[in-house]
């Protein structure tokens, strides 16, 4: 028979671990959402010869099936109520040659409401100081032109970050 203090200690440890397990699940779901959205953007580009003009979220919905709105929100973000997407497409990127390391999608600090704006963040504002952010510890998930999704540390060098946004990075950090 187990000692009562040992059993009690296990219960406390399990309860203390629940928030970490919940965040791990939410981060994984965010990763999967970002993957689906990135692939939908790339399928749109393949079908139309370019990335979507206007509101990219509306353009990619046919590629996502029923209840597509659920994929536009990170489950770790507190602003999930009221249909507020937490992902944005980077726009106005000066690089005209697509690169597999180029970031297409990012997580936003402040959610955007459907119907307000076009779901994009301008290239110049796509920094951790001016609009990017996440409730994940240490960084944000990003969708790359290669179709991959990566977690990027919020302390990344600004020059490296810019090269990832404009497609001039030769490799991922």
Short mmCIF file of the C-alpha atoms (twelve columns), coordinates in Angstrom:
data_MODEL
# 
_entry.id   MODEL 
# 
loop_
_atom_site.group_PDB 
_atom_site.id 
_atom_site.type_symbol 
_atom_site.label_atom_id 
_atom_site.label_alt_id 
_atom_site.label_comp_id 
_atom_site.label_asym_id 
_atom_site.label_seq_id 
_atom_site.Cartn_x 
_atom_site.Cartn_y 
_atom_site.Cartn_z 
_atom_site.pdbx_PDB_model_num 
ATOM 1   C CA . UNK A 1   0.000   0.000  0.000   1 
ATOM 2   C CA . UNK A 2   1.279   3.439  -0.894  1 
ATOM 3   C CA . UNK A 3   2.093   5.899  1.824   1 
ATOM 4   C CA . UNK A 4   -0.734  8.527  2.162   1 
ATOM 5   C CA . UNK A 5   1.696   11.463 1.838   1 
ATOM 6   C CA . UNK A 6   3.116   9.978  -1.359  1 
ATOM 7   C CA . UNK A 7   -0.369  9.638  -2.875  1 
ATOM 8   C CA . UNK A 8   -1.289  13.153 -1.773  1 
ATOM 9   C CA . UNK A 9   1.928   14.480 -3.291  1 
ATOM 10  C CA . UNK A 10  1.131   12.795 -6.604  1 
ATOM 11  C CA . UNK A 11  -2.288  14.430 -6.675  1 
ATOM 12  C CA . UNK A 12  -0.794  17.866 -6.075  1 
ATOM 13  C CA . UNK A 13  1.820   17.391 -8.781  1 
ATOM 14  C CA . UNK A 14  -0.844  16.230 -11.230 1 
ATOM 15  C CA . UNK A 15  -3.042  19.238 -10.529 1 
ATOM 16  C CA . UNK A 16  -0.084  21.609 -10.871 1 
ATOM 17  C CA . UNK A 17  0.800   20.008 -14.218 1 
ATOM 18  C CA . UNK A 18  -2.666  20.532 -15.738 1 
ATOM 19  C CA . UNK A 19  -2.048  24.096 -16.988 1 
ATOM 20  C CA . UNK A 20  1.174   22.944 -18.678 1 
ATOM 21  C CA . UNK A 21  -0.616  20.023 -20.324 1 
ATOM 22  C CA . UNK A 22  -3.437  22.307 -21.448 1 
ATOM 23  C CA . UNK A 23  -0.979  24.789 -22.963 1 
ATOM 24  C CA . UNK A 24  0.924   21.968 -24.700 1 
ATOM 25  C CA . UNK A 25  -2.376  20.808 -26.231 1 
ATOM 26  C CA . UNK A 26  -3.343  24.368 -27.219 1 
ATOM 27  C CA . UNK A 27  0.077   25.033 -28.754 1 
ATOM 28  C CA . UNK A 28  -0.198  21.835 -30.787 1 
ATOM 29  C CA . UNK A 29  -3.702  22.803 -31.948 1 
ATOM 30  C CA . UNK A 30  -2.389  26.266 -32.898 1 
ATOM 31  C CA . UNK A 31  0.391   24.559 -34.861 1 
ATOM 32  C CA . UNK A 32  -2.167  22.383 -36.683 1 
ATOM 33  C CA . UNK A 33  -4.393  25.401 -37.426 1 
ATOM 34  C CA . UNK A 34  -1.433  27.300 -38.828 1 
ATOM 35  C CA . UNK A 35  -0.463  24.265 -40.941 1 
ATOM 36  C CA . UNK A 36  -3.952  23.997 -42.453 1 
ATOM 37  C CA . UNK A 37  -4.093  27.730 -43.175 1 
ATOM 38  C CA . UNK A 38  -0.627  27.761 -44.737 1 
ATOM 39  C CA . UNK A 39  -1.462  24.793 -46.966 1 
ATOM 40  C CA . UNK A 40  -4.786  26.415 -47.936 1 
ATOM 41  C CA . UNK A 41  -2.901  29.568 -48.970 1 
ATOM 42  C CA . UNK A 42  -0.467  27.529 -51.044 1 
ATOM 43  C CA . UNK A 43  -3.292  25.575 -52.706 1 
ATOM 44  C CA . UNK A 44  -5.000  28.864 -53.521 1 
ATOM 45  C CA . UNK A 45  -1.750  30.117 -55.040 1 
ATOM 46  C CA . UNK A 46  -1.415  26.937 -57.108 1 
ATOM 47  C CA . UNK A 47  -4.989  27.225 -58.396 1 
ATOM 48  C CA . UNK A 48  -4.916  30.988 -59.095 1 
ATOM 49  C CA . UNK A 49  -1.260  31.657 -59.885 1 
ATOM 50  C CA . UNK A 50  -0.847  34.070 -56.958 1 
ATOM 51  C CA . UNK A 51  -1.634  34.495 -53.293 1 
ATOM 52  C CA . UNK A 52  -5.087  35.958 -52.605 1 
ATOM 53  C CA . UNK A 53  -5.887  39.624 -53.033 1 
ATOM 54  C CA . UNK A 54  -8.316  41.129 -50.543 1 
ATOM 55  C CA . UNK A 55  -9.291  39.134 -47.465 1 
ATOM 56  C CA . UNK A 56  -7.220  35.954 -47.655 1 
ATOM 57  C CA . UNK A 57  -9.385  34.331 -44.967 1 
ATOM 58  C CA . UNK A 58  -12.428 34.390 -47.238 1 
ATOM 59  C CA . UNK A 59  -10.367 33.197 -50.208 1 
ATOM 60  C CA . UNK A 60  -9.067  30.078 -48.430 1 
ATOM 61  C CA . UNK A 61  -12.308 29.000 -46.724 1 
ATOM 62  C CA . UNK A 62  -13.262 26.628 -49.592 1 
ATOM 63  C CA . UNK A 63  -10.006 24.746 -48.966 1 
ATOM 64  C CA . UNK A 64  -10.804 24.254 -45.274 1 
ATOM 65  C CA . UNK A 65  -14.245 22.641 -45.366 1 
ATOM 66  C CA . UNK A 66  -17.133 23.180 -42.974 1 
ATOM 67  C CA . UNK A 67  -16.649 25.347 -39.891 1 
ATOM 68  C CA . UNK A 68  -13.528 26.919 -41.402 1 
ATOM 69  C CA . UNK A 69  -13.661 29.810 -38.915 1 
ATOM 70  C CA . UNK A 70  -12.383 27.562 -36.127 1 
ATOM 71  C CA . UNK A 71  -8.972  27.313 -37.818 1 
ATOM 72  C CA . UNK A 72  -8.386  31.075 -37.725 1 
ATOM 73  C CA . UNK A 73  -8.015  31.219 -33.934 1 
ATOM 74  C CA . UNK A 74  -5.258  30.098 -31.612 1 
ATOM 75  C CA . UNK A 75  -6.842  28.221 -28.675 1 
ATOM 76  C CA . UNK A 76  -4.312  29.781 -26.268 1 
ATOM 77  C CA . UNK A 77  -5.456  33.306 -27.057 1 
ATOM 78  C CA . UNK A 78  -7.871  34.910 -24.584 1 
ATOM 79  C CA . UNK A 79  -9.689  36.808 -27.369 1 
ATOM 80  C CA . UNK A 80  -11.440 33.799 -28.886 1 
ATOM 81  C CA . UNK A 81  -14.957 35.061 -28.280 1 
ATOM 82  C CA . UNK A 82  -16.750 37.003 -30.965 1 
ATOM 83  C CA . UNK A 83  -15.120 35.536 -34.057 1 
ATOM 84  C CA . UNK A 84  -11.729 37.171 -33.727 1 
ATOM 85  C CA . UNK A 85  -8.994  35.543 -35.823 1 
ATOM 86  C CA . UNK A 86  -5.536  35.532 -34.268 1 
ATOM 87  C CA . UNK A 87  -3.540  34.764 -37.426 1 
ATOM 88  C CA . UNK A 88  -2.579  37.220 -40.159 1 
ATOM 89  C CA . UNK A 89  -0.948  37.050 -43.561 1 
ATOM 90  C CA . UNK A 90  2.107   39.253 -43.991 1 
ATOM 91  C CA . UNK A 91  1.464   41.770 -46.791 1 
ATOM 92  C CA . UNK A 92  3.497   44.247 -48.778 1 
ATOM 93  C CA . UNK A 93  6.626   42.078 -48.716 1 
ATOM 94  C CA . UNK A 94  9.260   43.660 -50.967 1 
ATOM 95  C CA . UNK A 95  10.744  40.343 -52.171 1 
ATOM 96  C CA . UNK A 96  9.330   39.295 -55.538 1 
ATOM 97  C CA . UNK A 97  11.048  35.878 -55.584 1 
ATOM 98  C CA . UNK A 98  9.274   33.377 -53.310 1 
ATOM 99  C CA . UNK A 99  11.517  31.450 -50.933 1 
ATOM 100 C CA . UNK A 100 10.736  28.296 -48.889 1 
ATOM 101 C CA . UNK A 101 11.922  30.126 -45.748 1 
ATOM 102 C CA . UNK A 102 9.628   33.115 -46.280 1 
ATOM 103 C CA . UNK A 103 7.030   33.611 -43.541 1 
ATOM 104 C CA . UNK A 104 3.478   33.870 -44.886 1 
ATOM 105 C CA . UNK A 105 1.407   33.667 -41.686 1 
ATOM 106 C CA . UNK A 106 2.015   34.955 -38.179 1 
ATOM 107 C CA . UNK A 107 0.229   35.069 -34.840 1 
ATOM 108 C CA . UNK A 108 -1.138  38.416 -33.683 1 
ATOM 109 C CA . UNK A 109 -1.052  39.943 -30.227 1 
ATOM 110 C CA . UNK A 110 -4.472  41.547 -30.786 1 
ATOM 111 C CA . UNK A 111 -7.099  39.514 -32.660 1 
ATOM 112 C CA . UNK A 112 -8.839  40.969 -35.704 1 
ATOM 113 C CA . UNK A 113 -12.595 40.734 -36.122 1 
ATOM 114 C CA . UNK A 114 -13.906 39.000 -39.263 1 
ATOM 115 C CA . UNK A 115 -15.094 41.665 -41.676 1 
ATOM 116 C CA . UNK A 116 -12.667 44.273 -40.327 1 
ATOM 117 C CA . UNK A 117 -9.663  44.662 -42.556 1 
ATOM 118 C CA . UNK A 118 -8.344  41.931 -44.781 1 
ATOM 119 C CA . UNK A 119 -6.609  39.716 -42.232 1 
ATOM 120 C CA . UNK A 120 -3.162  41.025 -43.088 1 
ATOM 121 C CA . UNK A 121 -0.365  42.695 -41.205 1 
ATOM 122 C CA . UNK A 122 1.892   45.024 -43.218 1 
ATOM 123 C CA . UNK A 123 5.488   43.868 -43.646 1 
ATOM 124 C CA . UNK A 124 6.773   46.943 -41.776 1 
ATOM 125 C CA . UNK A 125 4.534   46.203 -38.755 1 
ATOM 126 C CA . UNK A 126 5.257   42.477 -38.563 1 
ATOM 127 C CA . UNK A 127 7.562   42.794 -35.546 1 
ATOM 128 C CA . UNK A 128 7.271   41.629 -31.959 1 
ATOM 129 C CA . UNK A 129 7.228   45.281 -30.875 1 
ATOM 130 C CA . UNK A 130 4.319   46.361 -33.085 1 
ATOM 131 C CA . UNK A 131 1.800   43.586 -33.449 1 
ATOM 132 C CA . UNK A 132 3.049   40.031 -33.333 1 
ATOM 133 C CA . UNK A 133 2.557   38.017 -30.227 1 
ATOM 134 C CA . UNK A 134 1.231   34.866 -28.697 1 
ATOM 135 C CA . UNK A 135 0.242   33.398 -25.373 1 
ATOM 136 C CA . UNK A 136 2.651   30.531 -26.018 1 
ATOM 137 C CA . UNK A 137 5.738   30.625 -23.860 1 
ATOM 138 C CA . UNK A 138 8.777   31.915 -25.701 1 
ATOM 139 C CA . UNK A 139 7.485   32.774 -29.136 1 
ATOM 140 C CA . UNK A 140 4.954   32.401 -31.920 1 
ATOM 141 C CA . UNK A 141 4.078   29.863 -34.567 1 
ATOM 142 C CA . UNK A 142 4.628   30.952 -38.166 1 
ATOM 143 C CA . UNK A 143 3.562   29.450 -41.494 1 
ATOM 144 C CA . UNK A 144 6.278   29.281 -44.149 1 
ATOM 145 C CA . UNK A 145 6.025   29.340 -47.933 1 
ATOM 146 C CA . UNK A 146 7.414   25.772 -47.934 1 
ATOM 147 C CA . UNK A 147 4.207   24.670 -46.181 1 
ATOM 148 C CA . UNK A 148 6.032   24.038 -42.920 1 
ATOM 149 C CA . UNK A 149 5.121   25.588 -39.588 1 
ATOM 150 C CA . UNK A 150 7.776   26.584 -37.076 1 
ATOM 151 C CA . UNK A 151 7.875   28.107 -33.644 1 
ATOM 152 C CA . UNK A 152 9.976   31.270 -33.647 1 
ATOM 153 C CA . UNK A 153 11.514  32.668 -30.490 1 
ATOM 154 C CA . UNK A 154 10.386  36.187 -29.601 1 
ATOM 155 C CA . UNK A 155 14.018  37.122 -28.965 1 
ATOM 156 C CA . UNK A 156 15.098  36.405 -32.562 1 
ATOM 157 C CA . UNK A 157 17.557  38.907 -34.053 1 
ATOM 158 C CA . UNK A 158 15.597  41.607 -35.930 1 
ATOM 159 C CA . UNK A 159 17.738  41.290 -39.081 1 
ATOM 160 C CA . UNK A 160 17.184  37.528 -39.181 1 
ATOM 161 C CA . UNK A 161 13.450  38.093 -38.619 1 
ATOM 162 C CA . UNK A 162 13.269  40.587 -41.500 1 
ATOM 163 C CA . UNK A 163 15.105  38.145 -43.798 1 
ATOM 164 C CA . UNK A 164 12.515  35.490 -42.944 1 
ATOM 165 C CA . UNK A 165 9.681   37.903 -43.728 1 
ATOM 166 C CA . UNK A 166 11.100  39.113 -47.030 1 
ATOM 167 C CA . UNK A 167 12.274  35.693 -48.194 1 
ATOM 168 C CA . UNK A 168 15.991  36.463 -48.289 1 
ATOM 169 C CA . UNK A 169 16.935  34.092 -45.444 1 
ATOM 170 C CA . UNK A 170 19.070  31.231 -46.718 1 
ATOM 171 C CA . UNK A 171 18.078  28.959 -43.823 1 
ATOM 172 C CA . UNK A 172 15.837  28.852 -40.790 1 
ATOM 173 C CA . UNK A 173 17.404  29.756 -37.436 1 
# 
